[in-house]
Amino acid sequence: MTTRPELEYRTLLLRTLITAAFCTVAVLICYFWIDRPVAFFVYHHHINTIRVFRWLTYPPPEVQNWSALVLTILMVRRARGPFLHWQKVLLVACISLIVADDFRISLGDVCGRYWPDTWTHDNPSLIGTGAYGFHPFQRGDDIGSFPSGHACRILGFATVWVIAIPHSRTAQVIAIVLCAPMLVSLVAMNYHFVSDVIAGSVLGGIVAMYAAHLARLPTT
């Protein structure tokens, strides 16, 4: 006999597989027809010299750096009594961000993709050295463009809040206003290809869905 939790997880798995399938199609389209033209457009028009785009890439890793301290404070808070709704959501969001980034690191090693531009340690890149493509199971920061770690962190954190407050249009608008510019900045700085950002966003969203489901977040 199939129990309700099993049905819920089967539904979640089905949604995950469908999302992954659409993501794969989007990545393939971008890989062959979009990634290179966009990267060269950014380079030739010097878009990556606009400072605001660089500033917008700072928050995701900083949020991750502070997540451990936030989790520690929340654990101390829990000793005083049950979490308030926002406190539990913050706890799950921080855990989701950390786990999502670990998934991203593993997938980065599996995919082994070169970066759009050369910007650290003479890394091979499309613009710098003409290197383009995936080189599976080669490890190293010089071939870790796919999927985007920044995008994965952003969606891994923000999606939990959207799931936990599903009927709040304000929360959805805030999430879009905060996330969209940061995702665009990754492409505008030539830190990532468009397909890297798509894959990272989907990965972060999937991890967030499972985190919220496992935590049984009450929705308001």
C-alpha positions in Angstrom: 0.0 0.0 0.0 1.4 3.4 -1.0 1.5 5.9 1.8 0.9 9.7 1.5 4.6 10.6 2.0 5.6 8.2 -0.7 3.2 9.7 -3.1 4.5 13.2 -2.2 8.0 12.2 -2.9 7.1 10.5 -6.2 5.4 13.7 -7.3 8.4 15.7 -6.2 10.7 13.3 -8.1 8.6 13.5 -11.2 8.6 17.3 -11.1 12.4 17.2 -10.6 12.9 14.9 -13.7 10.7 17.1 -15.9 12.5 20.2 -14.7 15.9 18.6 -15.4 14.7 17.6 -18.8 13.7 21.1 -19.8 16.9 22.4 -18.3 18.9 20.0 -20.4 17.2 21.2 -23.5 17.7 24.8 -22.6 21.4 24.2 -21.9 21.9 22.4 -25.3 20.2 25.3 -27.1 22.4 27.9 -25.3 25.6 25.8 -25.8 25.2 25.7 -29.6 23.6 29.0 -30.4 23.6 31.5 -27.5 26.6 31.1 -25.1 29.4 32.1 -27.5 27.6 35.1 -29.2 26.6 36.5 -25.8 30.1 36.1 -24.4 31.7 37.9 -27.4 29.0 40.6 -27.2 29.9 41.3 -23.6 33.6 41.4 -24.4 33.4 43.6 -27.5 31.0 46.1 -25.9 33.0 46.2 -22.6 30.0 45.5 -20.6 32.1 43.8 -17.9 33.7 47.1 -17.1 30.5 48.4 -15.6 31.2 48.4 -11.9 27.6 47.8 -10.7 27.7 44.3 -12.3 30.8 43.4 -10.4 29.2 44.6 -7.1 26.1 42.4 -7.8 28.3 39.3 -7.9 29.4 39.8 -4.3 26.3 38.9 -2.2 26.0 35.1 -2.9 29.3 34.0 -1.6 29.1 36.4 1.3 25.7 35.0 2.3 27.3 31.5 2.3 30.2 32.7 4.4 27.8 34.0 7.1 25.5 31.0 6.9 27.5 28.9 9.5 27.2 31.7 12.0 23.5 32.2 11.3 22.9 28.5 11.8 24.9 28.6 15.1 22.8 31.5 16.4 19.6 29.7 15.4 20.6 26.5 17.2 21.2 28.6 20.4 17.8 30.3 19.8 16.1 26.9 19.5 17.2 26.0 23.1 14.8 28.7 24.3 11.8 27.3 22.5 10.3 26.5 19.1 11.3 28.6 16.1 9.1 31.3 14.8 8.1 30.7 11.2 10.7 33.1 9.7 13.4 31.6 11.8 12.8 28.1 10.6 12.6 29.3 7.0 16.0 31.1 7.5 17.5 27.8 8.9 16.3 25.8 6.0 17.4 28.4 3.5 20.9 28.5 4.9 21.2 24.7 4.8 19.8 24.6 1.3 22.4 27.2 0.1 25.3 25.1 1.6 24.0 21.8 0.2 23.3 23.3 -3.2 26.8 24.6 -3.5 28.2 21.2 -2.6 26.1 19.7 -5.4 27.4 22.4 -7.7 31.0 21.5 -6.9 30.4 17.8 -7.6 28.7 18.6 -10.9 31.5 21.0 -11.8 34.0 18.2 -11.5 31.8 15.9 -13.6 31.1 18.5 -16.4 34.5 20.2 -16.5 33.6 23.2 -18.6 35.9 26.1 -19.5 35.0 29.6 -18.6 33.9 32.5 -20.9 37.0 34.6 -20.1 40.4 34.4 -18.5 40.3 36.1 -15.1 42.3 34.0 -12.6 45.4 31.9 -12.7 45.5 32.1 -16.6 42.5 29.8 -16.8 41.6 28.5 -20.3 38.6 30.3 -21.7 36.7 31.0 -24.8 37.9 34.6 -25.1 41.3 34.3 -23.6 42.5 31.1 -25.3 39.7 30.0 -27.6 38.9 27.0 -25.4 35.2 26.1 -25.4 33.3 23.0 -24.3 32.9 20.4 -21.7 35.7 18.0 -20.5 34.0 15.5 -18.2 35.6 14.3 -15.1 38.5 16.8 -15.2 38.8 18.6 -11.9 40.1 22.1 -11.1 38.9 25.7 -10.8 40.1 26.4 -14.4 37.3 24.1 -15.7 34.5 24.7 -13.2 32.2 27.1 -15.1 29.2 24.8 -15.3 26.9 25.0 -13.4 27.2 28.5 -11.9 27.9 28.4 -8.2 26.6 32.0 -7.7 23.3 31.1 -9.4 23.0 27.9 -7.4 23.5 29.8 -4.1 21.1 32.5 -5.1 18.2 30.2 -6.0 19.1 27.7 -3.2 18.5 30.4 -0.7 15.7 32.5 -2.2 13.5 29.6 -3.4 13.0 28.4 0.1 11.5 31.7 1.1 9.2 31.7 -2.0 8.0 28.1 -1.1 7.5 29.0 2.5 5.4 32.1 1.7 3.6 30.9 -1.4 0.6 33.3 -1.2 2.7 36.5 -0.7 3.1 38.4 -4.0 5.4 40.7 -2.1 7.8 37.9 -1.3 7.8 36.8 -4.9 8.5 40.3 -6.2 11.3 40.8 -3.6 12.9 37.5 -4.7 12.8 38.5 -8.4 14.1 42.0 -7.8 17.0 40.7 -5.7 17.8 37.6 -7.7 17.4 38.7 -11.4 20.1 41.4 -11.3 22.6 39.1 -9.7 22.0 36.4 -12.2 22.3 38.9 -15.1 25.5 40.2 -13.6 27.2 36.8 -13.9 26.7 36.9 -17.7 27.4 40.6 -17.9 30.8 40.1 -16.2 31.6 37.1 -18.4 32.0 35.0 -15.3 29.6 32.5 -16.7 27.8 31.5 -19.9 24.0 31.8 -20.1 23.7 28.0 -19.9 25.8 28.0 -16.7 23.4 30.4 -15.0 20.4 28.4 -16.2 21.8 25.1 -14.9 22.9 26.7 -11.6 19.5 28.3 -11.0 17.7 25.1 -11.7 20.0 23.1 -9.4 19.6 25.6 -6.6 15.8 25.6 -7.0 15.6 21.8 -6.9 17.7 21.5 -3.8 15.5 24.2 -2.2 12.4 22.3 -3.1 13.7 19.1 -1.4 15.0 21.1 1.6 11.6 22.8 2.2 9.8 19.4 1.7 12.1 17.5 4.1 11.8 20.3 6.7 8.0 20.2 6.4 8.0 24.0 6.2 4.5 25.4 7.1 3.3 27.7 4.4 1.5 30.9 5.1 
